[in-house]
């Protein structure tokens, strides 16, 4: 039980890192779209 309980926070941490990376990519993409629309 102890080992599986220890695994959960690690999985959550990895998921949070993935989510942060995805959010950053989305923000970059949105910024690029905004620049393109604005310049046109």
N, CA, C and O atoms as a Tripos MOL2 file, in Angstrom:
@<TRIPOS>MOLECULE
protein
  160   159    40     0     0
PROTEIN
NO_CHARGES

@<TRIPOS>ATOM
      1 N           0.8340   -1.2090    0.0000 N.3       1 UNK1
      2 CA          0.0000    0.0000    0.0000 C.3       1 UNK1
      3 C           0.8670    1.2570    0.0000 C.2       1 UNK1
      4 O           0.5730    2.2310   -0.6930 O.2       1 UNK1
      5 N           1.9380    1.2160    0.7900 N.am      2 UNK2
      6 CA          2.7820    2.4020    0.9310 C.3       2 UNK2
      7 C           3.4050    2.7950   -0.4120 C.2       2 UNK2
      8 O           3.4760    3.9770   -0.7500 O.2       2 UNK2
      9 N           3.8550    1.7880   -1.1740 N.am      3 UNK3
     10 CA          4.5040    2.0890   -2.4530 C.3       3 UNK3
     11 C           3.5190    2.7150   -3.4400 C.2       3 UNK3
     12 O           3.8620    3.6640   -4.1460 O.2       3 UNK3
     13 N           2.3040    2.1860   -3.4870 N.am      4 UNK4
     14 CA          1.3090    2.7370   -4.4160 C.3       4 UNK4
     15 C           0.9020    4.1440   -3.9820 C.2       4 UNK4
     16 O           0.6350    5.0000   -4.8250 O.2       4 UNK4
     17 N           0.8530    4.3850   -2.6740 N.am      5 UNK5
     18 CA          0.5100    5.7140   -2.1660 C.3       5 UNK5
     19 C           1.6110    6.7010   -2.5420 C.2       5 UNK5
     20 O           1.3360    7.8650   -2.8340 O.2       5 UNK5
     21 N           2.8600    6.2290   -2.5350 N.am      6 UNK6
     22 CA          3.9800    7.0940   -2.9060 C.3       6 UNK6
     23 C           3.9680    7.4050   -4.4000 C.2       6 UNK6
     24 O           4.4460    8.4560   -4.8250 O.2       6 UNK6
     25 N           3.4210    6.4900   -5.1870 N.am      7 UNK7
     26 CA          3.3900    6.6810   -6.6380 C.3       7 UNK7
     27 C           2.4030    7.7630   -7.0590 C.2       7 UNK7
     28 O           2.6090    8.4300   -8.0730 O.2       7 UNK7
     29 N           1.3430    7.9390   -6.2960 N.am      8 UNK8
     30 CA          0.2940    8.8850   -6.7000 C.3       8 UNK8
     31 C           0.8050   10.3150   -6.8340 C.2       8 UNK8
     32 O           0.5640   10.9420   -7.8660 O.2       8 UNK8
     33 N           1.5040   10.8620   -5.8290 N.am      9 UNK9
     34 CA          1.9870   12.2430   -5.9640 C.3       9 UNK9
     35 C           2.9090   12.4130   -7.1730 C.2       9 UNK9
     36 O           2.8720   13.4450   -7.8440 O.2       9 UNK9
     37 N           3.7260   11.4120   -7.4470 N.am     10 UNK10
     38 CA          4.6290   11.4820   -8.5960 C.3      10 UNK10
     39 C           3.8270   11.5750   -9.8860 C.2      10 UNK10
     40 O           4.1390   12.3890  -10.7550 O.2      10 UNK10
     41 N           2.8020   10.7500  -10.0140 N.am     11 UNK11
     42 CA          1.9400   10.7830  -11.2060 C.3      11 UNK11
     43 C           1.2680   12.1430  -11.3350 C.2      11 UNK11
     44 O           1.1820   12.7070  -12.4260 O.2      11 UNK11
     45 N           0.7950   12.6590  -10.2110 N.am     12 UNK12
     46 CA          0.1380   13.9660  -10.2330 C.3      12 UNK12
     47 C           1.1240   15.0470  -10.6400 C.2      12 UNK12
     48 O           0.7940   15.9480  -11.4110 O.2      12 UNK12
     49 N           2.3430   14.9470  -10.1120 N.am     13 UNK13
     50 CA          3.3630   15.9410  -10.4620 C.3      13 UNK13
     51 C           3.6730   15.8980  -11.9520 C.2      13 UNK13
     52 O           3.7850   16.9390  -12.6000 O.2      13 UNK13
     53 N           3.8110   14.6950  -12.4890 N.am     14 UNK14
     54 CA          4.0730   14.5440  -13.9250 C.3      14 UNK14
     55 C           2.9230   15.1110  -14.7470 C.2      14 UNK14
     56 O           3.1410   15.7840  -15.7540 O.2      14 UNK14
     57 N           1.6920   14.8350  -14.3090 N.am     15 UNK15
     58 CA          0.5180   15.3440  -15.0230 C.3      15 UNK15
     59 C           0.4890   16.8650  -14.9850 C.2      15 UNK15
     60 O           0.1500   17.5100  -15.9770 O.2      15 UNK15
     61 N           0.8430   17.4340  -13.8430 N.am     16 UNK16
     62 CA          0.8590   18.8930  -13.7220 C.3      16 UNK16
     63 C           1.9130   19.4910  -14.6480 C.2      16 UNK16
     64 O           1.6770   20.5190  -15.2830 O.2      16 UNK16
     65 N           3.0750   18.8450  -14.7230 N.am     17 UNK17
     66 CA          4.1340   19.3210  -15.6290 C.3      17 UNK17
     67 C           3.6470   19.2870  -17.0730 C.2      17 UNK17
     68 O           3.8650   20.2300  -17.8340 O.2      17 UNK17
     69 N           2.9870   18.1930  -17.4420 N.am     18 UNK18
     70 CA          2.4430   18.0720  -18.7980 C.3      18 UNK18
     71 C           1.4340   19.1790  -19.0630 C.2      18 UNK18
     72 O           1.4500   19.8020  -20.1240 O.2      18 UNK18
     73 N           0.5560   19.4220  -18.0920 N.am     19 UNK19
     74 CA         -0.4730   20.4440  -18.2500 C.3      19 UNK19
     75 C           0.1630   21.8180  -18.4170 C.2      19 UNK19
     76 O          -0.2820   22.6100  -19.2480 O.2      19 UNK19
     77 N           1.2020   22.1070  -17.6310 N.am     20 UNK20
     78 CA          1.8880   23.3930  -17.7450 C.3      20 UNK20
     79 C           2.5090   23.5420  -19.1250 C.2      20 UNK20
     80 O           2.4450   24.6130  -19.7280 O.2      20 UNK20
     81 N           3.1100   22.4680  -19.6220 N.am     21 UNK21
     82 CA          3.7160   22.5090  -20.9520 C.3      21 UNK21
     83 C           2.6600   22.7530  -22.0180 C.2      21 UNK21
     84 O           2.8630   23.5560  -22.9290 O.2      21 UNK21
     85 N           1.5300   22.0580  -21.9050 N.am     22 UNK22
     86 CA          0.4330   22.2320  -22.8680 C.3      22 UNK22
     87 C          -0.0940   23.6600  -22.8220 C.2      22 UNK22
     88 O          -0.3270   24.2760  -23.8620 O.2      22 UNK22
     89 N          -0.2840   24.1860  -21.6050 N.am     23 UNK23
     90 CA         -0.7750   25.5590  -21.4550 C.3      23 UNK23
     91 C           0.1950   26.5420  -22.0980 C.2      23 UNK23
     92 O          -0.2240   27.4900  -22.7630 O.2      23 UNK23
     93 N           1.4940   26.3160  -21.9000 N.am     24 UNK24
     94 CA          2.5030   27.2090  -22.4660 C.3      24 UNK24
     95 C           2.4490   27.1700  -23.9920 C.2      24 UNK24
     96 O           2.5240   28.2090  -24.6480 O.2      24 UNK24
     97 N           2.3180   25.9710  -24.5510 N.am     25 UNK25
     98 CA          2.2320   25.8370  -26.0110 C.3      25 UNK25
     99 C           0.9840   26.5210  -26.5450 C.2      25 UNK25
    100 O           1.0300   27.1830  -27.5820 O.2      25 UNK25
    101 N          -0.1370   26.3610  -25.8370 N.am     26 UNK26
    102 CA         -1.3830   27.0060  -26.2590 C.3      26 UNK26
    103 C          -1.2290   28.5180  -26.2240 C.2      26 UNK26
    104 O          -1.6560   29.2120  -27.1460 O.2      26 UNK26
    105 N          -0.6170   29.0300  -25.1570 N.am     27 UNK27
    106 CA         -0.4300   30.4730  -25.0340 C.3      27 UNK27
    107 C           0.4520   31.0010  -26.1580 C.2      27 UNK27
    108 O           0.1790   32.0630  -26.7170 O.2      27 UNK27
    109 N           1.5060   30.2660  -26.4910 N.am     28 UNK28
    110 CA          2.3970   30.6720  -27.5760 C.3      28 UNK28
    111 C           1.6490   30.6710  -28.9030 C.2      28 UNK28
    112 O           1.7900   31.5980  -29.6990 O.2      28 UNK28
    113 N           0.8570   29.6330  -29.1400 N.am     29 UNK29
    114 CA          0.0850   29.5360  -30.3790 C.3      29 UNK29
    115 C          -0.9190   30.6750  -30.4690 C.2      29 UNK29
    116 O          -1.0700   31.2890  -31.5250 O.2      29 UNK29
    117 N          -1.6040   30.9590  -29.3730 N.am     30 UNK30
    118 CA         -2.5820   32.0460  -29.3530 C.3      30 UNK30
    119 C          -1.9030   33.3830  -29.6060 C.2      30 UNK30
    120 O          -2.4390   34.2300  -30.3200 O.2      30 UNK30
    121 N          -0.7250   33.5760  -29.0230 N.am     31 UNK31
    122 CA          0.0120   34.8230  -29.2090 C.3      31 UNK31
    123 C           0.4020   34.9810  -30.6740 C.2      31 UNK31
    124 O           0.2930   36.0710  -31.2350 O.2      31 UNK31
    125 N           0.8560   33.8920  -31.2930 N.am     32 UNK32
    126 CA          1.2240   33.9420  -32.7080 C.3      32 UNK32
    127 C           0.0110   34.2500  -33.5770 C.2      32 UNK32
    128 O           0.1080   35.0320  -34.5220 O.2      32 UNK32
    129 N          -1.1230   33.6470  -33.2670 N.am     33 UNK33
    130 CA         -2.3520   33.9200  -34.0190 C.3      33 UNK33
    131 C          -2.7520   35.3780  -33.8530 C.2      33 UNK33
    132 O          -3.1510   36.0340  -34.8150 O.2      33 UNK33
    133 N          -2.6440   35.8780  -32.6370 N.am     34 UNK34
    134 CA         -3.0010   37.2680  -32.3640 C.3      34 UNK34
    135 C          -2.1100   38.2090  -33.1670 C.2      34 UNK34
    136 O          -2.5940   39.1640  -33.7750 O.2      34 UNK34
    137 N          -0.8080   37.9370  -33.1660 N.am     35 UNK35
    138 CA          0.1260   38.7780  -33.9250 C.3      35 UNK35
    139 C          -0.2260   38.7570  -35.4080 C.2      35 UNK35
    140 O          -0.2460   39.8000  -36.0620 O.2      35 UNK35
    141 N          -0.5030   37.5720  -35.9310 N.am     36 UNK36
    142 CA         -0.8310   37.4330  -37.3510 C.3      36 UNK36
    143 C          -2.0970   38.2140  -37.6860 C.2      36 UNK36
    144 O          -2.1280   38.9610  -38.6640 O.2      36 UNK36
    145 N          -3.1390   38.0430  -36.8750 N.am     37 UNK37
    146 CA         -4.4010   38.7510  -37.1090 C.3      37 UNK37
    147 C          -4.2010   40.2560  -36.9870 C.2      37 UNK37
    148 O          -4.7440   41.0330  -37.7720 O.2      37 UNK37
    149 N          -3.4210   40.6520  -36.0020 N.am     38 UNK38
    150 CA         -3.2140   42.0780  -35.7380 C.3      38 UNK38
    151 C          -2.4430   42.7370  -36.8850 C.2      38 UNK38
    152 O          -2.7680   43.8430  -37.3170 O.2      38 UNK38
    153 N          -1.4160   42.0330  -37.3650 N.am     39 UNK39
    154 CA         -0.5980   42.5950  -38.4380 C.3      39 UNK39
    155 C          -1.3710   42.6650  -39.7500 C.2      39 UNK39
    156 O          -1.1430   43.5680  -40.5550 O.2      39 UNK39
    157 N          -2.2810   41.7210  -39.9720 N.am     40 UNK40
    158 CA         -3.0890   41.7520  -41.1920 C.3      40 UNK40
    159 C          -4.1150   42.8720  -41.0590 C.2      40 UNK40
    160 O          -4.9130   43.0900  -41.9710 O.2      40 UNK40
@<TRIPOS>BOND
     1     1     2 1
     2     2     3 1
     3     3     4 2
     4     3     5 am
     5     5     6 1
     6     6     7 1
     7     7     8 2
     8     7     9 am
     9     9    10 1
    10    10    11 1
    11    11    12 2
    12    11    13 am
    13    13    14 1
    14    14    15 1
    15    15    16 2
    16    15    17 am
    17    17    18 1
    18    18    19 1
    19    19    20 2
    20    19    21 am
    21    21    22 1
    22    22    23 1
    23    23    24 2
    24    23    25 am
    25    25    26 1
    26    26    27 1
    27    27    28 2
    28    27    29 am
    29    29    30 1
    30    30    31 1
    31    31    32 2
    32    31    33 am
    33    33    34 1
    34    34    35 1
    35    35    36 2
    36    35    37 am
    37    37    38 1
    38    38    39 1
    39    39    40 2
    40    39    41 am
    41    41    42 1
    42    42    43 1
    43    43    44 2
    44    43    45 am
    45    45    46 1
    46    46    47 1
    47    47    48 2
    48    47    49 am
    49    49    50 1
    50    50    51 1
    51    51    52 2
    52    51    53 am
    53    53    54 1
    54    54    55 1
    55    55    56 2
    56    55    57 am
    57    57    58 1
    58    58    59 1
    59    59    60 2
    60    59    61 am
    61    61    62 1
    62    62    63 1
    63    63    64 2
    64    63    65 am
    65    65    66 1
    66    66    67 1
    67    67    68 2
    68    67    69 am
    69    69    70 1
    70    70    71 1
    71    71    72 2
    72    71    73 am
    73    73    74 1
    74    74    75 1
    75    75    76 2
    76    75    77 am
    77    77    78 1
    78    78    79 1
    79    79    80 2
    80    79    81 am
    81    81    82 1
    82    82    83 1
    83    83    84 2
    84    83    85 am
    85    85    86 1
    86    86    87 1
    87    87    88 2
    88    87    89 am
    89    89    90 1
    90    90    91 1
    91    91    92 2
    92    91    93 am
    93    93    94 1
    94    94    95 1
    95    95    96 2
    96    95    97 am
    97    97    98 1
    98    98    99 1
    99    99   100 2
   100    99   101 am
   101   101   102 1
   102   102   103 1
   103   103   104 2
   104   103   105 am
   105   105   106 1
   106   106   107 1
   107   107   108 2
   108   107   109 am
   109   109   110 1
   110   110   111 1
   111   111   112 2
   112   111   113 am
   113   113   114 1
   114   114   115 1
   115   115   116 2
   116   115   117 am
   117   117   118 1
   118   118   119 1
   119   119   120 2
   120   119   121 am
   121   121   122 1
   122   122   123 1
   123   123   124 2
   124   123   125 am
   125   125   126 1
   126   126   127 1
   127   127   128 2
   128   127   129 am
   129   129   130 1
   130   130   131 1
   131   131   132 2
   132   131   133 am
   133   133   134 1
   134   134   135 1
   135   135   136 2
   136   135   137 am
   137   137   138 1
   138   138   139 1
   139   139   140 2
   140   139   141 am
   141   141   142 1
   142   142   143 1
   143   143   144 2
   144   143   145 am
   145   145   146 1
   146   146   147 1
   147   147   148 2
   148   147   149 am
   149   149   150 1
   150   150   151 1
   151   151   152 2
   152   151   153 am
   153   153   154 1
   154   154   155 1
   155   155   156 2
   156   155   157 am
   157   157   158 1
   158   158   159 1
   159   159   160 2
@<TRIPOS>SUBSTRUCTURE
     1 UNK1         2 RESIDUE 1 A UNK
     2 UNK2         6 RESIDUE 1 A UNK
     3 UNK3        10 RESIDUE 1 A UNK
     4 UNK4        14 RESIDUE 1 A UNK
     5 UNK5        18 RESIDUE 1 A UNK
     6 UNK6        22 RESIDUE 1 A UNK
     7 UNK7        26 RESIDUE 1 A UNK
     8 UNK8        30 RESIDUE 1 A UNK
     9 UNK9        34 RESIDUE 1 A UNK
    10 UNK10       38 RESIDUE 1 A UNK
    11 UNK11       42 RESIDUE 1 A UNK
    12 UNK12       46 RESIDUE 1 A UNK
    13 UNK13       50 RESIDUE 1 A UNK
    14 UNK14       54 RESIDUE 1 A UNK
    15 UNK15       58 RESIDUE 1 A UNK
    16 UNK16       62 RESIDUE 1 A UNK
    17 UNK17       66 RESIDUE 1 A UNK
    18 UNK18       70 RESIDUE 1 A UNK
    19 UNK19       74 RESIDUE 1 A UNK
    20 UNK20       78 RESIDUE 1 A UNK
    21 UNK21       82 RESIDUE 1 A UNK
    22 UNK22       86 RESIDUE 1 A UNK
    23 UNK23       90 RESIDUE 1 A UNK
    24 UNK24       94 RESIDUE 1 A UNK
    25 UNK25       98 RESIDUE 1 A UNK
    26 UNK26      102 RESIDUE 1 A UNK
    27 UNK27      106 RESIDUE 1 A UNK
    28 UNK28      110 RESIDUE 1 A UNK
    29 UNK29      114 RESIDUE 1 A UNK
    30 UNK30      118 RESIDUE 1 A UNK
    31 UNK31      122 RESIDUE 1 A UNK
    32 UNK32      126 RESIDUE 1 A UNK
    33 UNK33      130 RESIDUE 1 A UNK
    34 UNK34      134 RESIDUE 1 A UNK
    35 UNK35      138 RESIDUE 1 A UNK
    36 UNK36      142 RESIDUE 1 A UNK
    37 UNK37      146 RESIDUE 1 A UNK
    38 UNK38      150 RESIDUE 1 A UNK
    39 UNK39      154 RESIDUE 1 A UNK
    40 UNK40      158 RESIDUE 1 A UNK
